[in-house]
Amino acid sequence: MNEEQLNVVLGTISEPVKNVYKLTSRKQAEEIQRIVRIFHINEEQKNKHKMLAIKNLATMKVVFSNN
């Protein structure tokens, strides 16, 4: 999701001079916090998958080198 899509979904308006978002309700702020948490979880999962792939590749190389 890019910034424009978030603006449309949340109905937020960016303030170009101050480079901040004006949130008119607590619900909008909570929704932005929820989306940020989702992005953080997604990034952590990517890191875990990368480490698992590296571990599997190393294991496969050891198995093939012994045969």
C-alpha positions in Angstrom: 0.0 0.0 0.0 1.4 3.4 -0.9 0.9 6.7 0.7 -1.9 7.8 -1.7 -3.9 4.6 -1.0 -3.5 5.1 2.7 -4.8 8.7 2.4 -7.8 7.5 0.5 -8.6 4.6 2.9 -8.2 6.7 6.0 -9.5 9.9 4.7 -6.4 11.8 6.0 -5.1 15.0 4.5 -1.4 15.7 4.4 -0.1 19.1 5.3 2.6 19.8 2.8 4.1 22.8 4.6 4.6 21.0 8.0 4.9 17.5 6.4 2.6 16.0 8.9 -0.9 14.4 8.9 -3.8 16.1 10.5 -5.9 13.4 12.1 -9.4 14.5 13.1 -10.3 11.4 15.2 -8.8 8.9 17.5 -10.1 6.1 15.2 -7.8 7.4 12.4 -4.8 7.5 14.7 -5.5 3.9 15.8 -5.9 2.7 12.3 -2.5 4.2 11.3 -0.9 2.6 14.3 -2.5 -0.8 13.3 -1.1 -0.4 9.7 2.4 0.4 11.1 2.3 -2.7 13.3 1.4 -4.8 10.2 4.3 -3.4 8.3 6.7 -4.2 11.3 5.3 -7.7 11.5 5.7 -8.2 7.8 9.4 -7.0 7.9 10.2 -9.4 10.8 8.7 -12.3 8.9 10.8 -11.5 5.9 13.9 -11.6 8.0 12.9 -14.9 9.6 12.2 -16.4 6.1 15.6 -15.2 4.9 17.4 -16.8 7.8 15.5 -20.1 7.3 16.4 -20.1 3.6 20.1 -19.5 4.4 20.0 -22.3 7.0 18.4 -24.7 4.5 20.9 -23.8 1.8 23.8 -24.4 4.1 22.3 -27.8 5.2 21.8 -28.8 1.6 25.4 -27.9 0.7 26.7 -30.0 3.6 24.5 -33.0 2.5 25.7 -32.7 -1.1 29.3 -32.3 -0.2 29.3 -35.5 1.8 27.9 -37.6 -1.1 
